[in-house]
Amino acid sequence: MNTVLELLEQSAKARSAENWGELEETSIQVLRLINKDARIDASDLKTIVRNYLSSIIGSGNFLVKLNNGDSVKYQEGLGKLSAFIKQRPHYFESIENILISAQEIVLLALDPIPANRNKIAKNLRELARPDLSIIICNQVLANTRLNYYALTILCGAHCDLGEIDKAIELAEIALKYSPEIQKTFPLNALVRAHTLKFKTSGDFSEIGKALAYGHTSINLKLDIFAANAFVAAAIASTDPDEIDYAREILSQAEPQLRAADISALFLAYQAEQALAPKNVVVESIDESSDDYFAIFDSLFDLVVRDEGFVPSVPDLRNMEQRFAGDGWFLQGLCNVPCPTCHLVSLHSYRKHFTRYGKEMHYWALVCDNCKSATDSIDYDKKAFTFISSDLEENFPIASICDECN
């Protein structure tokens, strides 16, 4: 019989080759050994569970192909994992966050709106599938190309794959277009990315950038996410002043921690940093609050979240009041250039309403170059025909509107 170590080596090879069937088989063998009281540390346990979840996700067609929503195999796989966990529940407490992400994916996939797909991509990083995170984020960005949340998750996914320069480029775009109150999310991503680049290159200018972004994020919003990112950068820098400041920040972010707890935590962080290979950074999985996923259904809130600006609106036809109402949703990015600036930058948002017993949808056409929003009446009839035909071909309203389904 194979040992746990031998099975882990087989799993690594199967994962590298994307041989999902073999990865699933070897992962199940390890889980069986665990339930027979095989000794294993928390880090290896996380690897085993992530390997198993990666195997049942497989190619991820049920997540990346919106017309192929068959998640039966994945759900059956989660059931098998639950059966293993029930035999020794306390043994698996350290992987609670991984299990939550795995279960959330099923629910989010039922309603694949952009916000839910962003969260699926975030959860896939927790399951060590940044390859699928990248595909999904790029699908979201095909419709809302300045979506700061998708850009930031994409940054983290490229970091996971060691593509640090690409990650930094994406996070800088996210920082530029994120609403002021949400800039802490791309700022934390930049802290992690520059810390990782420092660890891979030894370039001290990179850790300087990481610390600078960390200070900016903390000044903007001190929470546990900003604190964790800064702690990793401060420890990597070995600067005593920054480490002392990181201790202070962590104590403020988590006031329930005693001084002894924080000291023990820092010693653990420092040990992990010292032992880790250069391409590993503490807290490599991005964290964020769920503020992004709150209900934003006025046109103005949606555009701020998706595109990072408040659109100007002509003082005509009660548009501003209509756009401020609830019920708006994104239809998609039009391939036809904006008639005003002549760039492909026109996003369509719609709102369902009923008149004389007929189901209809208001229009709001938002240009992320002109930074303006208007309804369809202001457009030349011929131009609007091209715009509406393109949108209906690529994003048929009947399949997107919740009221119509």
Residue pairs with C-beta under 8 A, 6 or more apart in sequence:
2 10
2 29
4 30
4 33
4 34
4 38
4 40
4 44
7 26
7 29
7 30
7 33
8 30
8 44
8 47
8 48
10 22
10 26
11 23
11 26
11 27
11 30
11 47
11 48
11 51
14 20
14 22
14 23
14 26
15 23
15 51
15 54
20 54
20 55
20 56
20 57
20 58
20 59
21 55
23 51
23 52
23 54
23 55
24 52
24 55
24 56
24 77
26 51
27 48
27 51
27 52
27 55
28 52
28 80
30 38
30 48
31 48
31 52
31 81
31 84
32 84
34 40
34 45
34 48
34 84
34 88
34 91
35 84
35 87
35 88
40 48
42 94
45 91
45 92
45 94
45 95
46 94
46 95
46 98
49 81
49 92
49 95
49 98
49 99
50 98
50 127
50 128
51 128
52 77
52 81
53 77
53 81
53 98
53 102
53 127
54 127
54 128
54 129
55 77
56 73
56 74
56 76
56 77
56 78
57 63
57 74
57 124
57 127
57 129
57 132
58 73
60 124
60 129
60 132
60 135
61 68
61 70
62 68
62 69
62 70
62 71
62 74
62 109
63 105
63 109
63 120
63 124
63 132
63 136
64 132
64 135
64 136
64 139
66 112
69 109
71 106
71 109
74 105
74 106
75 106
78 102
78 103
78 106
81 99
81 102
85 92
85 99
92 99
97 126
98 126
98 127
101 122
101 123
101 124
101 126
101 127
102 123
102 127
104 119
104 120
104 123
105 120
105 123
105 124
105 127
108 116
108 117
108 119
108 120
108 123
109 116
109 120
112 120
113 329
113 330
114 140
114 143
114 144
114 147
114 150
114 306
114 330
115 149
115 292
115 293
115 305
116 293
117 136
117 139
117 140
118 136
118 137
118 140
118 147
118 149
118 150
118 153
118 292
119 293
120 136
121 132
121 133
121 136
121 137
121 140
121 150
121 153
121 154
121 157
122 133
122 153
122 286
122 288
124 130
124 132
124 133
124 136
125 133
125 153
125 156
125 157
125 160
125 285
125 286
126 285
128 160
130 156
130 157
130 158
130 160
130 161
131 157
131 161
133 153
133 154
133 156
133 157
133 160
134 154
134 157
134 158
137 150
137 151
137 153
137 154
137 157
138 154
140 147
140 150
141 147
141 150
141 151
141 154
142 333
143 330
143 332
143 333
143 347
143 395
144 150
144 306
144 307
144 330
144 333
144 347
145 333
145 368
146 173
146 177
146 306
146 307
146 308
146 368
147 305
147 306
147 307
148 174
148 175
148 177
148 178
148 179
148 182
148 185
148 186
148 305
148 308
149 174
149 185
149 292
149 305
151 170
151 171
151 173
151 174
151 177
151 186
152 170
152 171
152 174
152 178
152 185
152 186
152 189
152 286
152 288
153 286
154 167
154 170
155 167
155 168
155 170
155 171
155 174
155 186
155 189
155 190
155 193
155 286
156 167
156 189
156 192
156 285
156 286
157 167
158 164
158 166
158 167
158 170
159 167
159 192
159 193
159 196
159 281
159 284
160 284
162 200
162 279
164 193
164 196
164 197
164 200
165 197
167 189
167 193
168 190
168 193
168 194
168 197
171 186
171 189
171 190
171 193
172 186
172 190
174 185
174 186
174 189
175 183
175 186
175 187
175 190
176 308
177 307
177 308
177 309
178 185
178 186
178 308
179 304
179 305
179 308
181 221
182 291
182 292
183 217
183 220
184 217
184 220
184 221
184 223
184 225
184 226
185 225
185 286
185 288
185 292
187 213
187 214
187 216
187 217
187 220
187 226
188 213
188 214
188 217
188 225
188 226
188 229
188 286
188 287
188 288
189 286
190 209
190 210
190 213
191 210
191 211
191 213
191 214
191 217
191 229
191 230
191 232
191 233
192 210
192 229
192 232
192 233
192 281
192 283
192 284
192 286
193 210
194 206
194 207
194 209
194 210
194 213
194 233
195 206
195 207
195 210
195 232
195 233
195 236
195 281
196 279
196 281
196 284
197 203
197 206
198 204
198 206
198 207
198 210
198 236
198 237
199 236
199 278
199 279
199 280
199 281
200 278
200 279
207 233
207 236
207 237
210 233
210 236
210 237
211 230
211 233
211 234
211 237
211 239
211 242
214 226
214 229
214 230
214 233
214 234
215 230
217 226
217 229
217 230
218 226
218 227
218 230
218 249
220 226
222 249
222 252
222 253
223 253
223 289
224 253
224 254
224 287
225 287
225 288
225 289
226 249
226 253
227 246
227 249
227 250
227 252
227 253
227 254
228 283
228 287
229 283
230 246
230 249
231 246
231 249
231 250
231 266
231 269
231 282
231 283
232 269
232 273
232 281
232 282
232 283
233 242
234 242
234 243
234 245
234 246
235 243
235 246
235 266
235 269
235 270
235 273
235 282
236 273
236 281
236 282
237 243
243 266
246 266
247 262
247 263
247 266
250 257
250 262
250 265
251 257
251 259
251 262
257 265
269 282
272 282
273 282
276 282
292 305
296 302
296 304
296 305
297 326
297 327
297 328
297 329
298 323
298 324
298 325
298 326
298 328
299 311
299 323
299 324
299 328
299 349
299 351
299 364
299 366
299 373
300 310
300 311
300 323
300 324
302 328
302 329
302 330
302 349
303 309
303 310
303 311
303 347
303 349
303 366
303 373
304 310
306 330
306 347
307 347
307 366
307 368
309 368
309 371
311 366
311 371
311 372
311 373
312 371
312 372
312 373
313 319
313 320
313 323
313 372
313 373
313 374
314 372
314 374
314 378
316 378
317 375
317 377
319 373
319 374
319 375
322 351
322 362
322 375
323 364
323 373
325 351
327 351
327 352
328 349
328 350
328 351
328 364
329 349
329 350
329 351
329 400
329 401
329 402
330 347
330 348
330 349
331 347
331 348
331 349
331 350
331 391
331 395
331 397
331 400
332 347
332 348
332 391
332 394
332 395
333 344
333 346
333 347
333 348
334 344
334 346
334 347
334 348
334 365
334 387
334 390
334 391
335 344
335 390
335 394
336 344
336 346
336 383
336 386
336 387
336 390
337 343
337 344
337 345
337 346
338 344
338 345
338 346
338 367
338 369
338 370
339 379
339 380
339 383
340 367
340 370
340 372
341 367
341 369
341 370
343 367
343 369
345 367
345 368
345 369
345 370
346 365
346 366
346 367
346 387
347 365
347 366
347 367
347 368
348 363
348 364
348 365
348 366
348 387
348 391
348 395
349 363
349 364
349 365
349 366
349 373
350 361
350 362
350 363
350 364
350 397
350 400
350 401
351 361
351 362
351 364
352 359
352 360
352 361
352 401
352 402
352 403
352 404
353 360
353 361
353 362
354 360
359 403
359 404
361 397
361 401
362 375
363 375
363 376
364 373
364 374
364 375
365 373
365 374
365 375
365 376
365 379
365 387
366 372
366 373
367 373
376 384
376 388
379 387
397 404
398 404
398 405
399 405
